[in-house]
Amino acid sequence: MFELLATDPSSSARRGRLTTPHGVIETPIFMPVGTQATVKAVHPQELRSLDAQIILGNTYHLWVRPGTEIIGAAGGLHKFMNWDRPILTDSGGFQVFSLAKLRKLKEEGCYFNNHVDGTPMFLGPETAMEIQATLGSDIAMLFDECTPWPCKHEDARSSMELTLRWARRCRDWIDKHQPQTGGGAQLHFGIVQGSTFEDLRQRCAREMVAMGFSGYAIGGLSVGEPEEDMMRIAEWTCPLLPQNQARYAMGLGTPPQIVELIARGIDMFDCVLPTRLARNGTAYTHDGPMNLRNNKFAKDFRPLSEDTHPLCQGFSRAYIRHLINTQEVLGLRLISLHNLHFYLSLASRARLAIEQGCFAEFRAEVVARYQNRPE
Ligand SMILES: CO[C@@H]1O[C@H](CNc2nc3cc4c(=O)[nH]c(N)nc4cc3[nH]2)[C@H]2OC(C)(C)O[C@@H]12
């Protein structure tokens, strides 16, 4: 259940609260990505110290390895990974298209050879629902087709119509296998497709909402489209989604993109950038990304940042540069912790700004100060 707590007079930003079986999520929220049942290099207790309220898991990856038999025998994903707060799982459609080989897309679903050992597999709406029920995630995403970008209107239409037919099959599966609502019931989020076409996005949003899910994601973003298209798609789609349900922009984004999408009515975000870029030595700062492998930090003994996680205090830029350049594990851990702190505190500051009626000033400050080029 989603409660709308406050709205911003200067934009479509909202402050909300989403209740799930494993706890309450304050929105706007950033969700650290834990694809293979771990947020890479970060301990669950460290995630709690970062105030991570919900993390992401992935149907495709966990189904391929270690498999649902093992995770089911463990009592579900929460027990398996020792994480007792909410988990959202993506349904696998996007990952099949971005990772698997020899994919054949059919009406019933997708046939492919998995990216690990090439075993032939099949993933369709009902299978994705079954896997996520076994994982026991708090929020399960419907099985959709992430429409590739760019594409012609007719291709976007047929892709979007397939996503709607698959959503109907997910709806029927849920009604048959998980009829209970409220309390400990798994939530299901529909995913709106339609590429960069307003008519398709609006039709998909209307038909998806008519099927009645617990929240809605905007899919087909962060797939290479220009940023202005990304923002326009959010502007077209959010007004058609229920005010009293959560909206999730999948795979997004940079700090300024997240703030601009909050301003357009998005509540939830996930992005691999803070943890992925940490592994190649890039730390986020209010003034833009800083690539610590750069020689200019060789004798820079200032702290990583004035605004960082307690576990990252006491380490200089020069020292972290040394760790990254020598592939020392502590280096990627420190920058991962710092970057997650940066993203999670960005969301926390956005929540406070909406509550205090100063979101316009917060938005202007973040966007003006952040330079996309690495320092
Ligand atoms: C900037 O990060 C790269 O871009 C991907 C994130 N962008 C993204 N757009 C998405 C769209 C969908 C969708 O339409 N449907 C479903 N079910 N899930 C989705 C998941 C998505 N994630 C990351 O994915 C890789 C790892 C390929 O690179 C990252």
The ligand as an ORCA input file, in Angstrom:
! r2SCAN-3c Opt
* xyz 0 1
  C      23.141      2.721    -17.064
  O      23.123      1.331    -16.684
  C      23.166      0.430    -17.760
  O      21.888      0.382    -18.387
  C      21.097     -0.599    -17.748
  C      20.126      0.189    -16.921
  N      19.008      0.486    -17.765
  C      17.886     -0.235    -17.673
  N      16.810      0.003    -18.449
  C      15.906     -0.928    -18.132
  C      14.634     -1.203    -18.670
  C      13.911     -2.301    -18.188
  C      12.617     -2.655    -18.737
  O      12.088     -2.001    -19.665
  N      11.987     -3.747    -18.243
  C      12.534     -4.479    -17.231
  N      11.838     -5.567    -16.772
  N      13.718     -4.188    -16.679
  C      14.438     -3.099    -17.150
  C      15.700     -2.824    -16.601
  C      16.441     -1.750    -17.105
  N      17.697     -1.268    -16.813
  C      21.980     -1.448    -16.899
  O      21.901     -2.766    -17.438
  C      23.206     -3.116    -17.931
  C      23.868     -3.952    -16.847
  C      23.074     -3.810    -19.277
  O      23.935     -1.884    -18.077
  C      23.379     -0.945    -17.178
*
